Amino acid sequence: MRNKAILNPEIRTRPMTVDPRKRQKKLERRKAKQKQERRELAQRRPQSLSLQLEEAATAPILHCCVMADIWQSGMGQVLVSRQLRNGNVAVAIFLLDVYCLGVKNAMALIASRPKYDIDVYGKIARDYTLLPLKPECARKLVEGAARYALDLGFSPHADYDTARLIFADISEDACTEEYTFGKDGKPFFVAGPHDRQSRCDQILRTLRHRCGDDGYHFLVEV
């Protein structure tokens, strides 16, 4: 004999009811918790480099210098750094081709003072002869090289706009030095050891288009 389930007609399943006010409070608590978690995460996340450089705008200049042979070789670095209140250093380095291409490379970083002294400024000072440069003249030199190259058809390095934030409100108008770019009155392209043939061809085509066949000089390895 099989057992049969006995159904009690008086026992019925009642639908669960949710208090909308309790549900709303629960959602609000969850939303507030998520907001707090996002706020804490943002506080732990490091600021963007651009924002850090903007905040360093009022910090005192630590070093401002240029490689001594930049006008003889046509190539050289300009370094500008600021001492931050927390002990770190904000620094920007521009590799300039004052004969033709303007700002070939640019970089900016925030470094601890020991790292800056040994691996950044210290390394450049050990490898090259540096000359002190007034901040306003550093800006005039860097941005003048960028404008000269842009007029020829060459854009500055992709990180240039970030690195130049180091200058903040320093005005190049205060610099009394005059900088003349190019060599002997003409752009002079010197191919670097890592410049591919396709890159050299592109540069020469641009110079020919902007300056004419006799309006520039170049030196490339054959």
C-alpha positions as CSV (number, residue, x, y, z in Angstrom):
1,M,0.0,0.0,0.0
2,R,1.5,3.3,-1.1
3,N,1.6,6.3,1.2
4,K,-0.3,9.2,-0.1
5,A,0.4,12.8,0.8
6,I,-2.3,14.3,2.8
7,L,-3.0,17.9,1.8
8,N,-4.5,20.1,4.4
9,P,-6.6,22.6,2.7
10,E,-6.2,25.0,5.6
11,I,-2.4,25.2,5.2
12,R,-1.6,27.5,2.3
13,T,1.6,29.2,1.1
14,R,1.5,32.9,1.9
15,P,3.4,35.2,-0.5
16,M,6.3,37.0,1.2
17,T,5.8,40.7,1.5
18,V,8.7,43.1,1.5
19,D,8.5,46.4,3.4
20,P,9.4,49.0,0.8
21,R,10.8,51.3,3.5
22,K,13.2,48.6,4.8
23,R,14.2,47.8,1.3
24,Q,15.0,51.5,0.6
25,K,17.0,51.8,3.7
26,K,19.0,48.7,2.8
27,L,19.7,50.1,-0.6
28,E,20.8,53.4,0.9
29,R,23.1,51.7,3.3
30,R,24.6,49.7,0.5
31,K,25.0,52.7,-1.7
32,A,26.7,54.7,1.2
33,K,29.0,51.8,1.8
34,Q,30.0,51.6,-1.9
35,K,30.6,55.4,-1.9
36,Q,32.8,55.1,1.1
37,E,34.8,52.3,-0.4
38,R,35.3,54.3,-3.6
39,R,36.4,57.3,-1.6
40,E,38.9,55.3,0.4
41,L,40.2,53.7,-2.8
42,A,40.7,57.1,-4.4
43,Q,42.6,58.3,-1.4
44,R,44.9,55.3,-1.6
45,R,45.3,55.6,-5.4
46,P,48.4,57.8,-6.3
47,Q,47.6,61.1,-8.0
48,S,48.3,61.3,-11.7
49,L,51.7,62.7,-12.6
50,S,50.1,65.8,-14.3
51,L,48.3,66.6,-11.1
52,Q,51.4,66.2,-9.0
53,L,53.4,68.5,-11.3
54,E,50.6,71.1,-11.1
55,E,50.7,70.9,-7.3
56,A,54.5,71.3,-7.4
57,A,54.2,74.6,-9.2
58,T,54.9,76.7,-6.1
59,A,57.8,74.6,-4.9
60,P,61.2,76.1,-5.0
61,I,63.5,75.4,-7.9
62,L,66.2,72.8,-6.9
63,H,68.2,72.5,-10.1
64,C,67.9,74.1,-13.5
65,C,70.7,73.3,-15.9
66,V,71.7,72.5,-19.5
67,M,74.4,70.4,-21.0
68,A,77.4,72.7,-21.8
69,D,77.9,71.5,-25.4
70,I,74.3,71.7,-26.6
71,W,75.1,74.4,-29.2
72,Q,78.2,72.7,-30.4
73,S,76.7,69.2,-30.9
74,G,73.2,70.4,-31.6
75,M,71.8,68.0,-29.0
76,G,71.5,68.2,-25.2
77,Q,69.4,67.8,-22.2
78,V,67.7,70.5,-20.0
79,L,66.8,69.5,-16.5
80,V,64.5,71.4,-14.2
81,S,63.6,70.2,-10.7
82,R,61.6,71.4,-7.7
83,Q,62.0,70.5,-4.0
84,L,58.7,69.4,-2.6
85,R,57.6,69.8,1.0
86,N,57.3,66.1,1.6
87,G,61.0,65.6,0.8
88,N,60.5,64.3,-2.8
89,V,61.6,66.0,-5.9
90,A,59.6,66.9,-9.0
91,V,61.8,66.8,-12.1
92,A,61.4,67.2,-15.9
93,I,64.1,66.4,-18.4
94,F,64.0,67.6,-22.1
95,L,66.2,66.2,-24.8
96,L,66.6,69.0,-27.3
97,D,67.7,68.9,-30.9
98,V,68.3,72.6,-31.3
99,Y,69.4,72.2,-34.9
100,C,66.2,70.7,-36.3
101,L,63.7,68.4,-34.4
102,G,63.1,70.4,-31.2
103,V,62.0,68.3,-28.3
104,K,63.1,64.8,-29.2
105,N,62.3,63.4,-25.8
106,A,60.7,64.5,-22.6
107,M,60.1,62.9,-19.3
108,A,58.8,63.9,-15.9
109,L,58.7,62.1,-12.6
110,I,58.4,62.4,-8.8
111,A,61.4,60.8,-7.1
112,S,62.7,60.5,-3.5
113,R,65.5,62.9,-2.8
114,P,68.1,60.0,-2.5
115,K,67.0,58.5,-5.8
116,Y,67.1,61.9,-7.5
117,D,70.6,62.7,-6.1
118,I,72.0,59.4,-7.3
119,D,70.1,58.2,-10.3
120,V,68.6,61.3,-11.9
121,Y,70.6,64.5,-11.4
122,G,73.6,62.7,-10.1
123,K,73.9,60.5,-13.1
124,I,73.6,63.3,-15.6
125,A,76.1,65.4,-13.7
126,R,78.6,62.5,-13.6
127,D,78.3,61.9,-17.3
128,Y,78.1,65.4,-18.7
129,T,79.2,68.9,-18.0
130,L,76.2,71.0,-16.9
131,L,75.8,74.7,-16.9
132,P,73.3,76.5,-14.6
133,L,70.4,78.0,-16.3
134,K,67.8,80.5,-15.1
135,P,64.4,78.9,-15.0
136,E,62.9,81.6,-17.3
137,C,65.7,80.9,-19.8
138,A,65.2,77.1,-19.5
139,R,61.5,77.6,-20.5
140,K,62.5,80.0,-23.3
141,L,65.0,77.5,-24.6
142,V,62.8,74.4,-24.4
143,E,59.6,76.0,-25.8
144,G,61.6,78.0,-28.4
145,A,63.1,74.7,-29.7
146,A,59.6,73.2,-29.8
147,R,58.2,76.1,-31.7
148,Y,61.1,76.1,-34.2
149,A,60.6,72.4,-34.9
150,L,56.8,72.7,-35.1
151,D,57.2,75.4,-37.8
152,L,59.2,72.9,-39.8
153,G,56.5,70.2,-39.4
154,F,57.8,68.2,-36.4
155,S,55.8,67.8,-33.3
156,P,57.4,67.6,-29.8
157,H,57.6,64.3,-27.9
158,A,54.3,62.9,-26.7
159,D,55.2,63.6,-23.0
160,Y,56.2,67.2,-23.7
161,D,52.9,68.7,-22.5
162,T,53.1,66.9,-19.2
163,A,56.8,67.6,-18.6
164,R,56.4,71.3,-19.3
165,L,54.1,71.7,-16.4
166,I,57.2,71.9,-14.3
167,F,57.6,75.5,-15.5
168,A,54.2,76.5,-14.0
169,D,53.9,80.3,-14.0
170,I,57.6,81.0,-14.9
171,S,57.6,83.5,-17.7
172,E,60.1,83.2,-20.5
173,D,59.7,86.9,-21.1
174,A,62.0,87.5,-18.1
175,C,64.9,85.9,-20.0
176,T,67.2,88.3,-21.7
177,E,69.1,85.6,-23.6
178,E,68.4,85.1,-27.3
179,Y,68.4,81.6,-28.8
180,T,68.9,80.9,-32.5
181,F,67.9,77.5,-33.7
182,G,69.2,75.6,-36.7
183,K,72.8,75.8,-37.9
184,D,74.2,78.4,-40.2
185,G,70.7,79.8,-40.8
186,K,69.2,76.5,-41.9
187,P,67.7,73.4,-40.3
188,F,70.4,70.7,-39.9
189,F,69.1,67.2,-39.5
190,V,71.7,64.7,-38.0
191,A,70.5,61.1,-38.0
192,G,70.9,59.4,-34.7
193,P,72.2,55.9,-34.2
194,H,68.7,54.5,-33.6
195,D,66.9,56.4,-36.5
196,R,65.7,53.9,-39.0
197,Q,66.0,54.6,-42.7
198,S,62.2,55.1,-43.0
199,R,62.3,57.7,-40.3
200,C,65.2,59.6,-41.9
201,D,63.4,59.5,-45.2
202,Q,60.2,60.9,-43.6
203,I,62.2,63.8,-42.0
204,L,64.0,64.7,-45.2
205,R,60.7,64.7,-47.1
206,T,59.2,67.1,-44.6
207,L,62.3,69.4,-44.7
208,R,62.2,69.4,-48.5
209,H,58.5,70.3,-48.5
210,R,58.9,73.1,-46.0
211,C,62.3,74.5,-46.9
212,G,62.9,73.6,-50.6
213,D,65.8,71.5,-51.9
214,D,68.5,74.0,-50.8
215,G,66.8,75.2,-47.5
216,Y,68.3,72.6,-45.1
217,H,71.3,70.5,-44.4
218,F,71.5,66.9,-43.3
219,L,73.9,64.2,-42.2
220,V,72.8,60.6,-42.5
221,E,74.8,57.4,-42.5
222,V,74.9,55.7,-45.9
